[in-house]
Amino acid sequence: MNVMVVGAGPTGLTAAVELARRGVDVRIVDKRAEGSGFSRAVGILPKSLELLEASGASARLLDEGVRIQRVHVFQGKQELLTVSLGQQGADGGFILALAQDRTEAILRDCLSNHGVAVEWSRELTDFRQEGDRVFAVFADGATEDFDYLVGADGVRSRVRDALGVDYDGINLPETWSIADVDANGWPFDKSFVVFRLDHGRVAVVVPLEANRYRVISNTDNALAALPLPLAVTNIHREGEFKISVRQVDRYNVDRVYLAGDAAHCHSPVGGRGMNLGIDDAAEFARRLADGTLEGYGESRHARGRRVIKASEGLRKFVTSKSGINAMLFRVLTAAVGRVPALQRGLGRAMLYD
Ligand SMILES: Cc1cc2nc3c(=O)[nH]c(=O)nc-3n(C[C@H](O)[C@H](O)[C@H](O)COP(=O)(O)OP(=O)(O)OC[C@H]3O[C@@H](n4cnc5c(N)ncnc54)[C@H](O)[C@@H]3O)c2cc1C
């Protein structure tokens, strides 16, 4: 059996690694000339680490990443709540912070242990399905046939377009800003820090490695939005991004399957996007090996819908401009701060839901 994976982001790489370790003849192509140096996702959740354990990727990710054990929630400069993730689970819960380009590099290394390398500068332009074969057409004019094709080609998926499935949803109007910086003396080591500001504005600081931080905000200048001083010594990059919230109506047509951002996208609030793609890819590989692929679409659609609903609920709540919501935010965070069981529940939701 042979499988073509289109796209060497975290989703496609997970699919390829999980198929290769089960002995499936897998190939993976990407239209880029090399791995992206642009890192989007940072937070790796416990479920992703569990899924990537058998391949050996988790051990490497754990070696390199920062274990985030606390989430500090501020209203402006005033700290309202600290959620300890470390109370969850037997070995102490944490979200692993690691820049996405490093996660991808580790997955590529694991793939190379199975003798598979990403075929860079190889763009899929089209495909057709005939009988039980998928004929993939590449920009260099070649056509090759496979038993299955996985479209892990991101939010502007060519595979999805060629399948003709709907990708319904909305484009959010606001622009978000992002900065990756070196800074000294930031007091919240191994913590995510969430600042709720006035008028529905938010800013979040995430450690990437020692003295290096990612700052994200729904304002036009993430660094300027921070209410506490961050002593920046070097700016690695600054940029902007827009958010769409979408999901496909079906995850496969015959032998062509969708996974990752090709099938769903939403805001980074809650840090679920990459993790959901890793989960899609691992489930595809497991079901292919088990002979239960027919359940993939329904299972992944339901999971994607739940994650999008939760992420959107959280985004709307923290970015709401309503005064009532601001008051509710204070009341709820104060209540959670006072009741350890609620804190543990919130910590669990951050890690596992
Ligand atoms: C600012 C920001 C912060 C984020 N933070 C988090 C976070 O903390 N946690 C989290 O879980 N998620 C986060 N996300 C979301 C996460 O980055 C994405 O969900 C994730 O990258 C999706 O991975 P993917 O492999 O599905 O797609 P991609 O990473 O987009 O990879 C798709 C690949 O397909 C290739 N490709 C496209 N078309 C073709 C073609 N025709 N032929 C061949 N190759 C092709 C592309 O070159 C690309 O390499 C964040 C996103 C943003 C924007």
The ligand as a MOL file (V3000), in Angstrom:
LIG
                    3D

  0  0  0     0  0            999 V3000
M  V30 BEGIN CTAB
M  V30 COUNTS 53 58 0 0 0
M  V30 BEGIN ATOM
M  V30 1 C 0.2280 33.3180 15.1350 0
M  V30 2 C -0.2350 31.9070 15.2560 0
M  V30 3 C -0.0280 31.2380 16.4430 0
M  V30 4 C -0.4310 29.9140 16.5680 0
M  V30 5 N -0.2360 29.2850 17.7540 0
M  V30 6 C -0.6460 28.0120 17.9170 0
M  V30 7 C -0.3960 27.3000 19.1530 0
M  V30 8 O 0.1860 27.8150 20.1070 0
M  V30 9 N -0.8090 26.0210 19.2260 0
M  V30 10 C -1.4100 25.3860 18.1660 0
M  V30 11 O -1.7700 24.2010 18.3150 0
M  V30 12 N -1.6280 26.0170 16.9790 0
M  V30 13 C -1.2630 27.3100 16.8180 0
M  V30 14 N -1.4500 27.9390 15.6210 0
M  V30 15 C -2.0240 27.1940 14.4810 0
M  V30 16 C -0.9710 26.3150 13.7770 0
M  V30 17 O 0.1550 27.0870 13.4040 0
M  V30 18 C -1.5690 25.6380 12.5390 0
M  V30 19 O -2.7860 25.0240 12.9180 0
M  V30 20 C -0.6110 24.5820 11.9720 0
M  V30 21 O 0.5370 25.1640 11.3950 0
M  V30 22 C -1.3120 23.7680 10.8730 0
M  V30 23 O -0.4100 22.7950 10.4080 0
M  V30 24 P -0.6650 22.0960 9.0020 0
M  V30 25 O 0.4680 21.1330 8.8510 0
M  V30 26 O -2.0570 21.5930 8.9440 0
M  V30 27 O -0.5600 23.2570 7.9110 0
M  V30 28 P 0.7070 24.1700 7.5570 0
M  V30 29 O 1.5880 24.3320 8.7300 0
M  V30 30 O 0.1420 25.3870 6.9190 0
M  V30 31 O 1.5140 23.3130 6.4620 0
M  V30 32 C 1.0130 23.1130 5.1610 0
M  V30 33 C 2.1790 22.7970 4.2310 0
M  V30 34 O 1.6490 22.4240 2.9560 0
M  V30 35 C 2.4780 22.9550 1.9260 0
M  V30 36 N 1.6650 23.0460 0.6990 0
M  V30 37 C 0.6090 23.8540 0.4790 0
M  V30 38 N 0.0940 23.6260 -0.7550 0
M  V30 39 C 0.8450 22.6440 -1.3250 0
M  V30 40 C 0.8070 21.9830 -2.5950 0
M  V30 41 N -0.1330 22.2700 -3.5050 0
M  V30 42 N 1.7390 21.0470 -2.8650 0
M  V30 43 C 2.7000 20.7440 -1.9240 0
M  V30 44 N 2.7810 21.3450 -0.7040 0
M  V30 45 C 1.8640 22.2790 -0.4110 0
M  V30 46 C 2.9030 24.3070 2.4910 0
M  V30 47 O 4.0970 24.7590 1.8550 0
M  V30 48 C 3.1000 23.9970 3.9820 0
M  V30 49 O 4.4320 23.6400 4.2700 0
M  V30 50 C -1.0700 29.2630 15.4790 0
M  V30 51 C -1.2660 29.9430 14.2700 0
M  V30 52 C -0.8660 31.2510 14.1610 0
M  V30 53 C -1.1110 31.9850 12.8640 0
M  V30 END ATOM
M  V30 BEGIN BOND
M  V30 1 1 1 2
M  V30 2 1 2 3
M  V30 3 2 2 52
M  V30 4 2 3 4
M  V30 5 1 4 5
M  V30 6 1 4 50
M  V30 7 2 5 6
M  V30 8 1 6 7
M  V30 9 1 6 13
M  V30 10 2 7 8
M  V30 11 1 7 9
M  V30 12 1 9 10
M  V30 13 2 10 11
M  V30 14 1 10 12
M  V30 15 2 12 13
M  V30 16 1 13 14
M  V30 17 1 14 15
M  V30 18 1 14 50
M  V30 19 1 15 16
M  V30 20 1 16 17
M  V30 21 1 16 18
M  V30 22 1 18 19
M  V30 23 1 18 20
M  V30 24 1 20 21
M  V30 25 1 20 22
M  V30 26 1 22 23
M  V30 27 1 23 24
M  V30 28 2 24 25
M  V30 29 1 24 26
M  V30 30 1 24 27
M  V30 31 1 27 28
M  V30 32 2 28 29
M  V30 33 1 28 30
M  V30 34 1 28 31
M  V30 35 1 31 32
M  V30 36 1 32 33
M  V30 37 1 33 34
M  V30 38 1 33 48
M  V30 39 1 34 35
M  V30 40 1 35 36
M  V30 41 1 35 46
M  V30 42 1 36 37
M  V30 43 1 36 45
M  V30 44 2 37 38
M  V30 45 1 38 39
M  V30 46 1 39 40
M  V30 47 2 39 45
M  V30 48 1 40 41
M  V30 49 2 40 42
M  V30 50 1 42 43
M  V30 51 2 43 44
M  V30 52 1 44 45
M  V30 53 1 46 47
M  V30 54 1 46 48
M  V30 55 1 48 49
M  V30 56 2 50 51
M  V30 57 1 51 52
M  V30 58 1 52 53
M  V30 END BOND
M  V30 END CTAB
M  END
